[in-house]
Amino acid sequence: MDYSDESTFSTASGMNYKYVVLQVTLKEKFLGTGSGNLTELENAINDQAKKGYRLHTITTSNGGSKGLLGGDRIQATLVFEKVN
């Protein structure tokens, strides 16, 4: 996963900081329910776990729609805490 986009990347990721903050945009499916990219969220959590962080807090906010057939966008902000 590439976290180089400043809107989704915390410079603390991979450093020896106590907390890391990441944002993942979840795209709702146009038809049916649920997110179309939960594996992206899962990968973000597992990537930080490999670096010695645990998920501390997750919050979401509605990011609106990206057009006629785009479905809704939900911004998930994840706070990870370094495990000692």
N, C-alpha and C positions, 0 to 999 in steps of 0.2 A: 504494500500500500504506500502511495506517495503522499506524504504530508507536507510537501514543499509549498503548497498554496497557503499564504498567510492567514486566510480566513479559517483554515482548519488545522493549523500547525502551531503548536506552542514551542518556543525555543527551548523550553525545559525538557521536552521529550528526548530521552536518552542521556540527559545530563544528570548530575547527582543532586537534584532538587527534591524537596519534600513533597511537592504537589505538581501535577501536570494537568493542563486543561486542553481538551480537544473538542471540536465541533464536527458532527457528522450530519449531513442532510439526508433525511429519509424521504423517499419519494413514494407517495401512495399510489397503488395500482389504480388505473382508470376504471377497470371493471373488477368487481369483487371487493374484498376488504383486505386490509393488511398492507404492510410495506413491501415494495418491490425489491428492496436491497438490504434486508436485515443482515446478510452476510458481511456487508461493509461495516456495520456496527459491531458485529461479532469479531471481525478481524481487528478493529481498532482496540477492542477490549483485550483480546488475546495478545496483540503486539505489545501493549503496555504491561501485561502480566509477565511476559518474557523478560521485560526490563526490570522487574521487581516491584511493580506497582499493582495496587488493587483498586477496583472501582469504589470510590467513596460516595459520590453523588451523581445523579443524572437528572437533568431537567429538560423539558421540551417546550418549544413554542411553535406556533403555527407560522410558517413562512409564506403562506399564500399559494396561489396557483401559478404555474408557468405557462399558461396558454390554454387553448381550447381542449386539447387532448393530453395535456401534461400531467394532470392529477395534482393533488396538493403536495406541498413541501412542509416537512416538519424538521425544525432545527433541534438536534439533540446536543446538549452541552454536557460533556462528561468530565468529572473531576476525579483524578486518580491520586492516591496517596502512596508514598514509598513505604514498602514493607521492610522493616529492619530485621 
